[in-house]
Amino acid sequence: MILKKIGVLVLVLISILSSAQHRKNLYIPDIQGYQTLKCDFHIHTVFSDGDVWPTVRVEEAWLEGLDAIAISDHIEYTPHSADINADFNRSYEIAQPVAESLGVLLIKAAEITRNMPPGHLNTLFIKNANLLERENYMDALVEAKEQGAFIFWNHPGWEEQQPDTTLWWDEHTELFNKGMLHGIEVVNHFSYYPEALGWANEKGLAVLCNSDVHTPVNMVYDLVGSHRPMTLVFAKQKSMESLKEALFAKRTVAYIGNKLYGSSQYMQPLFFNSIKIVGLPVQLQNRKVASVMIKNISDIDYELELVQPPVGFECAENVVLKAHHSTRIELTGNSDEVANMEELLVYYTVKNITTAPGENLVVTLKIHNK
């Protein structure tokens, strides 16, 4: 009898262990007193044209280490309606209890799906998606605004709608002027739209990067060696109110693969909060070699290229600061004056951080010499 009970307990334990799930820990540093939240604001379920149940989207996000998602099912496009007949709030209602139990912020959202112009627009933080079902897109967006929505333009350079060139239309100017356009997808899925980054900088729009995923996430993205596209949001805390405040304040950058897109206002602290220079002071002298160690504590490999030769010494023209590694950089003195310098300044461009179309972040490494 005792052996039988032990056998049952073993089977129960095996069952529990086999169902254990391991959450990926993404590490992108916090900046300027803000928490860095990892978010995806454009995903779909079977309640529009996606292939998965709403709870699966939440579980995927939790496993991948995301802090917040928005299930943005289409209002105007529901190809599964013959099998799933429900109102536009249902996907959120199904997913919300699971999101709450897992600590994932689930934003109530919907996608307004129209031809160009104005194209597709996501509405976040809405109260009732059913009220967005309007014949005129402007009426739908007015309703979203009245519900307090954060509105952004999806995939502005999508070839199906803008096959030849990515244009900003008069309709977008009207939406922007009426306070009904707050952000723009600079990256959608695997596509980067440089024009969108330029418009974000010019008009003060939030930079967004989302997956627009329809199938199971692991069928599209390498979740072991990389991650899904995501928007990094710098919020005062992890809460729905802080997330909404940060989005309207435009404290965002785009993160896809090993590339970042956004304002240097956030990229500079993100970079410098990722690294630590150790082994100081170096006490460099002419015709001598010294070295510094740069420790990168983030998940991002930073790819550096020398902007100009430093004064008084030489150093590597190209450096990769690998994620969660320390990288040794050698400095070679080429002037008698170098021994008297308090600081050695090295100017690098970070090739995988884009701050404007065709422009990369430039950083100054300050190395204490004496």
N, C-alpha and C positions, 0 to 999 in steps of 0.2 A: 504493500500500500504506500509506504514511504517512497519507495523507488518510483512508483507511478506518479506521485505528486511532484517529485523532483524532475521527472521527465516532462511533465506538463509545464513546470516553471521554466525549464530550459527552452522548450518550444516557444513559450511566450516571449522570453528574452531574445531569442533569435528573431522572432517576428518584429519586435521593437527595434532591434539593431538594424535589421534589413530595411526598415522604413525610415531610418534616420536620414536627414538631409543636411548638407553642409553648405552654409552661406559663404559666398565669396566676399572677402574684405577688400574693397577698393580704397586705396589711400591717395587722396588728393588733399593737400594741406588747406587748413582754414586761413583766411586772410583778414587783416584789418578789423579784428573783432567779430567777424562774421563766420558762420559755419558754412562749409561748402557742401551743398546738397546735390546729389547725383539724380538727375531726373530725365524722364522721357514723356513728352507731352503730346505724342501723336501715335496712338496704337489702336488697333481694331479687333473686334470680336465677331462672333457669328451673328450678332445683332445688327451688323451691317454687312460688310464684305470680307470679314476676317474668317479664319478657320478654327478658332479655339473659343472655349467657353470663358466668360469673364473672370472666373476665379483663377483660371490658369494664368492669365496675364499678371495677376497679383503675385502668385507663387513664383513665376519666372522672375519678376522684379526683385522679390525678396532674395531668391537664390543668387541673383547677380549682384547684390549689394546696393541696389538703388534705394533712394530715400522717398521718391515721389513719382507717381505716374498719373496720366490722364487718359482714360479710355474715351477716345474721341470718335465714336461711331458716326457714320454719315446720317444726316437727316433725310437727304433726298435719294439716297442709293442704298437699298436694302434687298439684295438679290436672294437672301434666304427667307424672305417673308412668307413663302408658301409653307415652310416648315416651322418658322418662328414668327409668331404674330403677337407683338407686344409693343408697348409705347416706348418712346425714346429714352426714358429714364431707367428702363429695366436693367440694362447691363451694369449700370452703377449700383443699383439696389442689390443685385446679386453679389457683386464683388466687394462691396463696402464692409460687411462683417469680417470677411477674411483679411482684408487690408488692415482693419483695426486690430485684429488678433496678432498680426505679424508686424505691426508698427510701420506699415507703409502708408504714406499719405496718398490717398486716392482723391483726385480732383474730379468734381462733376463737370463734364465737358461734352461737347458735340462738334461735329464738323459740318459747316455749311458748304455744300458742294455745288458749284456753279461753273458755267463756261467762263472763259476769259473774255473780257474782264467781268468780275474781279478775280475769278478763279476760286480756289478752295481756301477757306478760312476756318481756323479752329477757335472756339470760344471756351475759355476756361473759367471756372468758379461760377458757373451758371446755377440757377435754382430750379428751373423747369425746362428741360429740353423740348418738350412737346410744343411750347409756345414759339419755338424757332421755326416751326413748319409754316412758312409764309411763301406766297407766290413770288413776291418781289424781294430780292436779296437785301435791299436796303431796309425794308421793314423787319426782316429777320435780324439784321445787325443792330438796328435801333432797339429791338426787344432785348438782345443780348447785352447791349450797353446798359439798359435800364435794370437789368438783373445784376449789374456790377461786373460784367465779364472782362477778362483780359483777352484781347483779340489779336491773332497773328495770322500772317499770310503764309500758307503752306507752299512748299516746293515752287518758288516763283519762276524757276527756269525749267520746269518740267516740259520735256520735249513734246508731249502730247498736246499741251496747250500753247507753248511758245517754241515752235520747232526751229526757228531761224535765229532769233536773238531774244535775250531776256529784257523785257521792257517794263518800265514803270508807267502805268496808264493814268489818265485823268481821273478815273474812278478811284484809284488808290489815293490820289491827292485829296479827293473829296472825303474819303473815309478818314484819312489822316487828320485833315483839318477839322473834322467833326468829332474827333476823339474816339474813333472806332477802329483804329489800327495802332497797336502798341508794340508789336514785334514782328519779326520775319525769320523764316527758316533760312539760315545761311548754309546749313547742311541738312539734307533730307536723304535718308538711307545712305547710299555711298556717294551721293552727288553734292559737290561744293559749288555754290553760286557766288563768284566774286562780286558780281553786280549787287547782290543782296547785302554783302558785307559793306560795300560802299554806301548803299542807301541807309544801312543801320547807323554808320558813322555820321553821315550827313544829316539825317533826320532825327537822330536820337532814339532809334528803335532798339528793342531788346534783341540780342543775337541769340538765335535758337538753333538747336541741333537735335533732331529726333529720328527715330527708326522708321516710323510709318509702317510698322510691321503688321502683316496679315496672317502669315503662317506661324507655327511655333518658332520662337526666337532662335532656338538652337539649330534650326534648319537653314537659317540665313547667316548667322554670325558665328565666328570662332569665339566661343565664350571661355575657352581655356587659355589660349595665348593672347586674346585681346578682349574686346567688349563690344556691346551694341553702341551705336551713336547715342550721345546723351548731352543734355544741357547742364552745365554746372551753374548753380544758382547760389549766390552769396547772401544768406539770410541771417537774421539776428538770432534765430533759433529754429529748431526743427518743429514747426507748427504750420497749420494751414494759413493762419493769419500772417505769419512772417514770410512764408513762401509767396503769398499774394503781394505783400508789400515790396518784396525784393524784385519781383517780376515787373511791377509797375515802375519801380525805381531803375529798372534796366541793369541790374547787377548780375549779368550773365556772361558766359563764354560758351563756345561750341567745342565739343571734345569728341573726336572720331579717330579710331586707331591710335596713332601716336602724334596726332596733329591737334592743335588748338587754334581757334579763331576768335578774335574779339579785341576789345579796347586794351591798350597798354596800361590803363588805369587799374585794371585787374590782373593783367598778365605779369606786370612787374612784381607785385607782391606774391603772386602765385609761384613764380620762378624762384624768388629769393627765399620764400618760406619752404621751398622744396630742398634747398641745398645748405650745406654748412662747410665753410673752408676751415680745415684743421692743419696743424703743423706750423703755426705762426709763433714768432716772426721768422722769416726765412733767412735774414741777414745775408742777402745776395751781394757779391762783389764782382768786379770786372774779371772776365775770363774764368769765372767760377760757375758751377751749376748747383742750383738749389731746387727743391721741389715742394709742392703743396699738394694736399689731398683734399679733394672735393667730394663730400658725401652727399648722395642724392637719396632722400628718404621717401620720395614719391613713387607712384606707379608709372611715371612718364620718363622716357629716355629723352634727354635734352641734347639736341644736335647743334653744336656751336661752330661758328666760322669766324675767323679773325677779321675785324673790320679794317684795322690799320695796324702797322707795326708799332709795338709799344716803345716807350722812351726809356733808354738805358739798358734794355735787355731784350731777349728773344724768347718766344714760346711757341707752342704748337699752333699751327694755323687751323686745324680741325680737331675738335674734341667731341666725343660722345659721353655725356654723363649718364651712365646706365642706371635705370631704376633700381633702387635698393642695393646699390653698389658704391664703392669709393673709387674715384679715378685719380690717378697721380699725374700731375702736370709738371714738367721740368721747365725751369727758367734758367737762361744762360745770360750772364752779365756781358754787355758789350761796351761799357762806358765806365770810367773811373767815378763818375758822379752817382752811379747807382747805389754805391755803399752809403751815401748820405741821404737817400730818399726815405722818407717816413712810410710812404705807401707806394706800391707798384700797381699801376692801373692797366687793366687789360680790357679792351673793348671787343665784345663778341656780338654777332647777330645770332639769334636763336632760330635756326632754319625751319623748325617745325612749329613755330608760333607765328601766325599771321595776324597783323593788326590792321591792315588795310590791303586792298587788292595790290599784289606785287610788293608788299612791304612786310618785313619781319621785325620782330621785337629786337631792339638793341639793348644789351645789358653791360654794365661796367663792373668787373670783378675788382674789388679793392683788397689787395694783399698787403698785410702789415709786414714791413721789412725790418724795422728795428725798434 
